[in-house]
């Protein structure tokens, strides 16, 4: 799984994650993107905000699952996405940082 440049506080880590276990990513790459969102926001609104980012970047995506946290404060949405190059990958995480209600993305 790809590590997110966002930590739990929504702050950017120092480096974008472009390697896994010491191996460079090869594009295009398809992977599950899990977005942890504020459950106080309507599911449709949360999902629409994520899909808007995918559409802006012309990223192909497919919704795969939803899971509510134990205490019900957060909800995660998982999408299978395909990123075609490093620039698109970097822009994805830059735009995700601006999504209202997003706690982190991995």
Secondary structure, 3 states (H helix, E strand, C coil): CCCCCECCCCCECCCCCCEECCEECCCCEEEEEEEEEECCCCHHHHHHHHHHHHHHCCCEEEEEEEEECCCCCEEEEEEEEEECCHHHHHHHHHHHCCCCCEEEEC
